[in-house]
Amino acid sequence: MAVKHDGKKRLLFYNWAQFDDADGLGGGVSVYLSNLLDALSRRQDLEIFFLSAGVLSEWLDRRVRWRETGNVYAERGVRSFAIVNSPVKAPARAMFHDIGTWQSDTQTRDVFRDFLVAHGPFDAVHIHNLEGLSSAALAVASEFPESRFYFTWHNYIPVCPQVHLLYGDDKPCLDYADGRNCVTCVAPRHGKRLAGRMFLGNSQLAGRDAGDGGVIGDADGPATHYKAWRETNLALLNDVFDGTIAVSPLVKETVVSLGAKPEAVEVVPLGMDVHATPNEMKAAWKAKPKHDAFTFSFVGYSGAYKGLPFLAEALEGAQDAFLKEDTDLIIVARMGWRDRRLVSRLKNLFRQVTLINGYDRRQLPDIARQIDVNIAPSIWRETFHQVGYELLCTGTPSILSSSVGLRMFYQNKPDFEFEAGNHADLVGKMTALACHRENVAAFWNTPVCLPSMQEHADALLRILLGD
């Protein structure tokens, strides 16, 4: 039964990072949630709440509790909150070697329950990650039968605390061996590092490591904890939650193979704040300035899971003349020193390699005008690929790994998909496009129909509210 609040439906969204975090914590999920709440907060029939956890800490008051925060949509009535001093730190790497706490912590559970009581009843509670929350917190869903609880699979964290279903960050995890392989999957980092934003009263201190988090616990923790993590979370999502949402058919296929009930998983592709119709995409492609060299790009994170090292290995093994003589490469990613060494190797393989060390999303249309074809060589089973979506809207197609969820929109485009993990297939697809530019033009012969944010929000609400 729907909850009544003066005729409005009350929704709670959770992610470990606040959706409008000034430092960009939460990556693509935060970008998506900001877009989603922008759309939903314009409606007069909804009350929007947002909760985060695992980032904020206070030295003077060590109680685990929640407090209200400001946000960019507050004037529209969106209210945001954070759990302070959560024993479950975020991001995920901070808790990988303390999986027992991550699974069973009761302090986070109790504060989450108190929050639901204080600000509910909610018509729907939509959880977008398990970073910052314990599995025990998921179990409170059974105590609120008037609310519908959903989880969205932006990554695979309920079944893989490494997040990407990779072993050691760079190999597909095909068998976790009942948790035994998890114990040695992610090496512990030595020394103490701040894993959250530290506050002295209401004043923020500088110390934080947002990218890696801290290491808590023993790297040789029992495999039974990792096994219990997967089995407990699946049981809760299968039997206690009202359902889960996959952002692509690839995600549903993956999580069902790992134990999610197929009837409990709905596929709802993401929408974004940028959008273009098939005709607009084709027009943007035609409007690109003409240039002599064929230009490939890699846009996104430089981490191994996104495939930049894989791309380098594939190209180094090919040594095809077409690269050096007629082809340019643009890499748009924030780079550490190891990444820069990798880029220096690629410079010998292309006519020209240009590095853009990070970018603002607003710059992407201008960057895309220089690109013929992007490459998405992800080695993880990437749930969607938001950058690929945005590039399509600028008239820029991508060569997709078969393990990228965005390929759901690539019907009848075999020239733009390669077999995941296959160096030769990737290089072959690149060679064919660079040598036969008419094949790029043919990409637009079959329309690419992306959902808009409004279409996505409408589809999502139908599920969350049971309409």
ABEGO torsion letter per residue (X at the ends): XBBBBGGBBBBBBBBABBAABAAGBGEAAAAAAAAAAAAAAABAABBBBBBBBGABBBAABABBBBBBBBBAAAAAGBBBBBBBGBABBOBAAAAAAAAAAAAABAAAAAAAAAAAAAAOBBABBBBABABGBBAAAAAAAAABAABBBBBBBABAAAABAAGAGBBGGABBBABAGGGAAAAAABBBBBEBBBABBBBBEABBBABBBAAAEBBBEBAABBAAAAAAAAAAAAAAAAAABAEBBBABAAAAAAAAAAGBBAAABBBBBBBBABBBBAAAAAAAAAABBBBABBBBBBBEBABAAAGAAAAAAAAAAAGBAAAAAABBBBBBBBBBAAAAAAAAAAAAABABBBBBBEBBAAAAAAAAAABABBBBABABBBABGAAAAAAAAAGBBBBBBAABAAAAAABGBAAABBBBGBAAAAAAAAAAAAABAAAAAAAAABBBBBBBAAAAAAAAAAAAAGX
